[in-house]
Amino acid sequence: MNGLRMFIRPDNKTSGENNVFYSQRSHGPIYRWHYENHVAKWQVARVDISDWSSQELCITPWQSIPHELKTQLSNHYVE
């Protein structure tokens, strides 16, 4: 997954959204990934960046991404 970057919003920790990640490949669109407990699956939605600044995001290390999300990311970003 060349050029893939993963982000979190530091303010999510205070709002209770610990299972929310953002992804962007190269300079493409930003996607929001969140875990839905009732379906036991990661859900994805494209982010409308006009609502907020991408500067609100903080890069997160690949090691902090859950394994199940890594699997979905590899399916989402097909080379």
BELPEFEN-V989867 format. One record per pair of residues at least 4 apart in sequence whose ideal C-beta (glycine too) atoms are under 6 Angstrom apart, sorted by sequence separation. I is the first residue (numbers start at 1). J is the second residue. If there is no record, write none. Layout:
i=I j=J
i=I j=J
This chain:
i=52 j=56
i=60 j=64
i=65 j=69
i=12 j=17
i=36 j=41
i=49 j=54
i=65 j=70
i=24 j=30
i=35 j=42
i=36 j=43
i=12 j=20
i=22 j=30
i=23 j=31
i=33 j=42
i=34 j=43
i=22 j=32
i=33 j=44
i=21 j=33
i=31 j=44
i=32 j=45
i=20 j=34
i=6 j=21
i=7 j=22
i=31 j=46
i=32 j=47
i=19 j=35
i=6 j=23
i=29 j=46
i=30 j=47
i=5 j=24
i=4 j=25
i=3 j=25
i=3 j=26
i=42 j=69
i=42 j=72
i=22 j=57
i=9 j=56
i=10 j=58
i=7 j=57
i=8 j=58
i=7 j=59
i=8 j=60
i=25 j=77
i=6 j=60
i=6 j=65
i=1 j=77
